[in-house]
Amino acid sequence: MEFKQLKDFEAFTDLSRRCYPGMNLLTAEDQERYTTHRRKISGYEDVHPVGLYDGSSLIGGYFAYDHRIQVYDRKVEGAGIGTVAVDLPYKKQGHAKQIITKFLLDARKDGRVVTHLYPFQPSFYQKMGFGIGPELSVYQFHPAHLPSFESSLDVQMLTADHIEDVHTCYQTWAGRTHGSTDIPPYGFTFLEKPEQHTIGVRNKGRLEGYMTFEFEAGGHFLENDLHIKNFFYTTKEAYQTLVTQLHNQKDQVQSVRFPTFDEDFSFTLHNPVHVENHLIHSIYHKTAEQGRGLMYRIMNIPAFLDAVTYHSFGRDTIRVGWTVKDSLLGETYEGVWQFAAGRPSPTKEGAEVHIELDIGSFSSLMMGCVSLQSLEKSGRATVSKPVDLFNHPEKPQCWTFF
């Protein structure tokens, strides 16, 4: 078995249709479209297709992606992995573990501080040292339940002619948002898709927000649901203008599906109850569906510490000794961090409190996906004495799918 650069995209399509039957790569046209897409993206300098070969036969593969990730107020080099596939006769032989290990070691060699992925099965990737990411909520409500705001911003439909403006707007949002990834211009092809519609809002010509959505037909041609695909804004006024645009669809749309990481989005709605109108526990009304997807794994702890020295993780001034175990790579990180009003830096002095946990839990903690108190309560962390750190995490937001 050996890893090589993947060049046979027809073989990878054949592999993918067996490993991911949900892709519905059933017809020759579907397979050709998928092959063309994979060949196209492999030409980008930040995309790396890798095949696992048994002799000349492709038995597995994956795509690795170079990312720049906003970690609090700094950009760090990151890496993502997607479309991990092992052919059916070769499953349960350790090849997926081989793939993940190679990806991680390559990322470290290339100076990648943080890695992330969308799991086909979270429990499998937890064993690989990835930590659970933030919770996403999907609301579904009638447009009339959104408020309508007075606005002086200009509203327009956006097309492929506006890619530069959309890219700039997104990058402005990403530079202010923990967990976001930079997206190159080729990542805005949704502007070319006829089934997707993008509305932008401008202030004196500058694009300050945009949303992309699709319509889903209901029981007849006058019934439609609106599904939000993108929703980005850089000012409060842009947010309120986009919300008003959704409100204005109340005569033509029966519901809006709205994904968000905002835990307080219910307060935006006049009636936050989900259109299903279900009670989920006693007299608690269902407001949204929740799930967790993206998972994180820190690959270089000293480099991560260097990136977060200006971020406050709490109020304590105390020296914390860390023991972080990585069973996949057979490593243990041990170090002492001096926290000054919650801001960490390395120190050679002795620790005043000790925290022990695995690399996945450590990654979730550092990325703001969980509090230290919750990790300790669940038995995923051992803390020698209470500290006022990591109790009010800033949750990451990533809308990059790969």
C-alpha positions in Angstrom: 0.0 0.0 0.0 1.3 3.5 -0.8 0.0 7.0 -1.0 0.4 9.0 -4.2 -1.0 12.1 -5.8 -4.4 11.3 -7.1 -4.7 11.9 -10.9 -7.2 9.2 -12.0 -10.5 11.1 -11.2 -12.6 8.6 -13.1 -11.4 5.9 -10.6 -12.1 8.2 -7.7 -15.6 8.9 -8.9 -16.2 5.1 -9.1 -14.8 4.8 -5.6 -17.0 7.7 -4.3 -20.2 6.3 -5.8 -19.7 3.1 -3.8 -18.5 4.7 -0.6 -21.1 7.5 -0.6 -24.3 6.1 -2.2 -26.1 9.3 -1.0 -24.3 11.2 -3.6 -26.5 9.5 -6.2 -23.8 9.1 -8.8 -26.0 6.7 -10.7 -26.0 8.0 -14.3 -23.1 8.5 -16.7 -24.0 12.2 -16.7 -23.8 12.5 -12.9 -20.5 10.6 -12.8 -19.0 12.8 -15.6 -20.1 15.9 -13.8 -18.5 14.7 -10.5 -15.3 13.7 -12.3 -15.1 17.1 -14.0 -15.6 18.9 -10.7 -13.0 16.9 -8.9 -10.5 17.4 -11.7 -11.2 21.1 -11.7 -10.7 21.7 -8.0 -7.5 19.6 -8.0 -6.0 22.3 -10.2 -6.3 24.9 -7.4 -3.0 25.4 -5.5 -4.7 25.0 -2.1 -6.3 21.7 -2.9 -4.4 18.4 -2.7 -6.0 15.1 -3.9 -4.3 12.0 -2.5 -4.9 8.4 -3.4 -4.1 5.2 -1.5 -3.0 2.5 -3.9 -2.7 -1.3 -3.7 -0.3 -1.7 -6.6 -2.0 0.1 -9.5 -5.5 -0.1 -7.9 -7.0 2.9 -6.2 -8.5 1.6 -2.9 -8.9 4.9 -1.0 -8.4 8.6 -1.2 -9.1 12.0 0.2 -8.8 15.7 -0.6 -6.7 18.0 1.7 -7.3 21.7 1.7 -5.0 24.6 2.8 -6.9 27.0 5.0 -6.3 30.2 6.8 -8.4 30.2 9.9 -9.4 33.1 12.1 -8.5 32.1 15.7 -9.9 34.9 17.9 -8.0 38.0 16.6 -5.3 36.2 14.6 -5.0 34.3 11.4 -3.4 30.9 11.6 -2.4 28.3 9.0 -4.9 25.4 9.0 -5.8 22.4 7.0 -9.0 20.6 6.2 -9.7 17.1 4.9 -12.8 15.9 3.0 -14.2 13.1 0.9 -12.3 10.5 2.8 -13.1 7.2 1.1 -12.0 3.6 1.4 -13.4 1.1 -1.1 -15.8 -1.5 0.2 -13.6 -4.6 0.2 -10.9 -2.8 2.1 -13.0 -1.5 5.0 -12.2 -2.3 8.6 -8.5 -2.9 7.8 -7.1 0.3 9.3 -6.9 2.2 6.0 -9.0 5.1 7.2 -6.7 5.5 10.2 -3.8 5.5 7.8 -5.4 8.2 5.8 -6.1 10.4 8.8 -2.6 9.9 10.2 -1.0 10.8 6.9 -3.1 13.9 6.6 -2.2 15.0 10.2 1.5 14.5 9.8 1.6 16.2 6.4 -0.3 19.2 8.0 2.2 19.4 10.8 5.1 19.2 8.4 3.6 22.0 6.3 3.3 24.2 9.4 -0.5 23.9 9.8 -1.5 24.8 13.4 -5.1 23.7 13.4 -6.9 21.0 11.3 -10.6 20.5 10.9 -13.1 18.3 9.2 -16.8 17.4 8.8 -17.2 13.8 10.1 -19.1 11.0 8.5 -19.3 9.6 12.0 -18.2 11.9 15.0 -17.3 9.0 17.3 -14.7 7.7 14.7 -13.0 11.0 14.5 -13.0 11.5 18.3 -10.9 8.3 18.4 -8.6 10.1 15.9 -8.2 13.0 18.3 -10.6 15.5 16.8 -12.8 17.5 19.2 -16.4 18.2 18.8 -17.2 21.6 17.3 -19.9 24.3 17.8 -23.6 23.6 17.7 -25.6 24.8 14.7 -29.3 25.6 14.9 -31.7 25.6 11.9 -34.9 27.6 12.5 -37.9 27.4 10.3 -40.6 30.1 10.6 -43.0 32.2 8.6 -41.4 35.4 7.2 -43.9 37.6 9.0 -42.4 36.5 12.3 -39.3 38.5 11.4 -39.2 42.2 12.2 -39.2 44.9 9.5 -36.7 47.8 10.0 -36.4 51.2 8.4 -33.3 51.3 6.3 -31.5 53.7 4.0 -29.2 51.0 2.4 -29.5 50.1 -1.2 -30.7 46.6 -2.1 -29.8 44.7 -5.3 -29.6 41.2 -6.8 -26.0 40.1 -7.1 -24.6 38.0 -10.0 -21.3 36.6 -11.1 -20.4 40.2 -12.1 -20.2 41.0 -8.4 -17.8 38.3 -7.2 -15.1 40.8 -6.2 -17.5 42.8 -4.0 -18.9 39.6 -2.5 -15.4 38.3 -1.8 -14.4 41.5 -0.1 -17.6 41.6 2.0 -17.1 38.0 3.1 -13.4 38.5 3.9 -14.3 41.6 6.1 -16.8 39.4 8.0 -14.2 36.6 8.3 -11.6 38.9 9.7 -13.8 39.7 12.6 -15.2 36.2 13.2 -13.5 33.5 15.3 -13.5 30.2 13.5 -14.0 31.5 10.0 -11.8 30.5 7.1 -10.6 32.7 4.2 -12.3 31.8 0.9 -10.5 32.4 -2.4 -12.5 34.0 -5.3 -13.2 30.6 -6.8 -15.3 29.8 -3.7 -18.1 32.1 -4.8 -19.4 30.1 -7.7 -22.9 30.1 -6.1 -23.3 33.4 -7.8 -23.3 31.5 -11.1 -25.9 28.9 -10.1 -29.4 29.6 -11.6 -31.2 27.9 -8.7 -29.5 30.2 -6.1 -30.4 33.8 -5.6 -28.2 36.4 -3.8 -29.4 39.7 -2.5 -26.8 42.3 -1.4 -27.1 45.5 0.6 -24.9 48.5 -0.1 -23.9 51.6 1.8 -22.7 54.4 -0.5 -21.7 51.7 -3.0 -19.9 49.4 -0.5 -21.3 46.0 -0.1 -22.0 45.5 3.6 -24.0 42.3 3.6 -25.5 39.6 1.4 -27.7 36.5 1.6 -28.1 33.6 -0.8 -31.1 31.4 -0.9 -33.0 28.7 -2.8 -36.7 28.1 -3.2 -38.2 24.7 -2.6 -41.6 24.1 -4.2 -44.5 23.1 -2.0 -47.8 21.4 -2.8 -48.5 23.7 -5.8 -46.7 26.5 -7.7 -47.8 29.2 -5.2 -46.3 27.4 -2.2 -42.6 27.9 -1.6 -40.1 27.5 1.2 -37.0 29.6 1.2 -33.7 28.0 2.3 -30.9 30.3 3.4 -27.5 29.2 2.1 -25.4 32.3 3.0 -26.1 35.1 5.4 -23.2 37.5 6.0 -23.1 41.1 7.2 -20.5 43.6 8.5 -22.8 46.2 10.1 -26.0 46.1 12.2 -27.8 48.1 9.5 -26.9 45.5 6.9 -28.2 42.7 9.1 -31.5 44.5 9.7 -31.9 45.3 6.0 -31.4 41.6 5.1 -33.9 40.6 7.8 -36.4 43.1 6.4 -35.9 41.6 2.9 -36.9 38.2 4.3 -39.8 39.7 6.1 -41.0 41.2 2.8 -41.4 37.7 1.3 -44.3 36.9 3.6 -46.9 37.0 0.8 -45.0 34.5 -1.4 -43.1 32.2 1.0 -44.7 29.9 3.5 -41.5 29.3 5.6 -37.9 30.3 5.9 -35.2 27.8 6.8 -32.5 29.8 8.6 -29.2 28.1 9.8 -27.3 30.1 12.5 -24.7 29.8 15.2 -26.4 32.6 17.1 -27.8 31.2 20.3 -30.0 34.2 20.8 -31.7 34.2 17.3 -35.0 33.4 18.9 -35.2 36.9 20.3 -35.2 38.2 16.7 -38.5 36.5 15.9 -41.9 37.7 17.0 -42.8 34.0 17.3 -39.8 31.7 17.6 -41.8 28.5 17.4 -40.8 26.1 14.6 -43.4 25.6 11.9 -43.9 22.0 13.0 -45.5 23.4 16.2 -44.3 20.5 18.3 -43.8 20.3 22.1 -40.5 18.6 22.9 -40.6 18.3 26.7 -43.6 19.2 28.8 -44.6 22.7 27.8 -41.4 23.5 25.8 -41.9 24.5 22.2 -39.6 23.3 19.5 -37.9 26.4 18.1 -35.1 24.8 15.9 -33.2 21.7 15.0 -29.7 21.4 16.4 -26.6 19.5 15.3 -22.9 19.5 15.5 -20.6 19.0 12.4 -17.2 20.6 12.2 -14.5 19.0 14.4 -11.1 20.5 15.4 -7.6 19.1 16.1 -4.8 21.4 17.2 -1.5 20.1 15.6 1.0 22.5 17.1 0.2 23.5 20.7 3.1 26.0 21.1 2.3 27.7 17.8 -1.4 27.9 18.9 -0.4 29.4 22.2 1.6 32.0 20.3 -1.5 32.9 18.3 -3.8 33.4 21.3 -1.5 35.4 23.6 -3.7 38.5 23.3 -7.0 36.7 23.8 -8.4 36.5 27.3 -9.9 33.1 28.3 -11.2 34.4 31.7 -10.3 36.6 34.6 -7.7 34.5 36.6 -4.0 35.3 36.9 -2.5 31.9 37.6 0.0 29.3 36.2 -1.6 26.3 34.6 0.2 23.1 33.9 -1.1 21.1 31.0 -1.0 17.4 30.2 -2.5 16.7 26.8 -2.5 13.1 25.6 -2.6 12.1 21.9 -3.2 8.4 21.6 -3.3 8.3 17.8 0.2 9.9 17.4 1.5 8.5 20.6 2.4 11.9 22.0 1.9 13.8 25.3 2.3 17.6 25.5 3.3 19.0 28.9 3.8 22.7 29.5 3.0 25.5 31.9 1.1 28.6 30.8 1.1 31.8 32.7 -2.4 33.4 32.5 -2.5 37.1 33.3 -6.2 38.3 33.5 -6.9 35.3 31.3 -4.2 36.0 28.7 -1.8 33.1 28.3 1.9 32.9 27.6 4.6 30.2 28.1 6.6 30.1 31.4 9.3 28.0 32.9 7.9 28.5 36.4 6.0 25.8 38.3 2.3 25.3 37.9 -0.3 26.3 40.5 -3.0 24.2 39.0 -2.9 21.1 36.7 -5.3 20.2 33.9 -5.2 16.8 32.2 -7.2 15.9 29.1 -6.9 14.4 25.6 -6.1 16.3 22.5 -9.6 16.3 21.2 -11.1 17.8 24.3 -8.2 20.3 24.5 -8.9 21.3 20.9 -12.6 21.8 21.6 -11.7 23.8 24.7 -9.2 26.1 23.0 -11.5 26.7 20.0 -14.3 27.8 22.3 -16.7 24.9 21.7 -17.1 23.9 25.3 -16.3 25.2 28.8 -13.7 23.8 31.1 -16.4 23.3 33.7 -18.4 21.1 31.3 -15.3 19.0 30.4 -14.6 18.4 34.0 -18.2 17.5 34.9 -18.3 15.0 32.0 -15.1 13.4 33.1 -13.2 14.5 30.0 -10.8 16.7 31.9 -9.2 16.5 35.3 -8.6 19.9 37.1 -6.6 20.0 40.3 -8.5 23.1 41.7 -11.1 25.5 40.3 -9.9 28.3 38.0 -11.8 31.2 36.5 -10.8 30.3 33.0 -12.6 28.9 29.9 -16.0 29.3 31.5 -17.5 31.7 28.9 -16.1 30.5 25.6 -16.4 32.5 22.4 -18.0 30.0 19.9 -16.4 29.6 16.5 -18.4 30.1 13.3 -17.4 28.4 10.1 -19.5 28.4 6.9 -16.8 26.8 4.7 -17.8 23.3 3.6 -15.3 21.0 2.1 
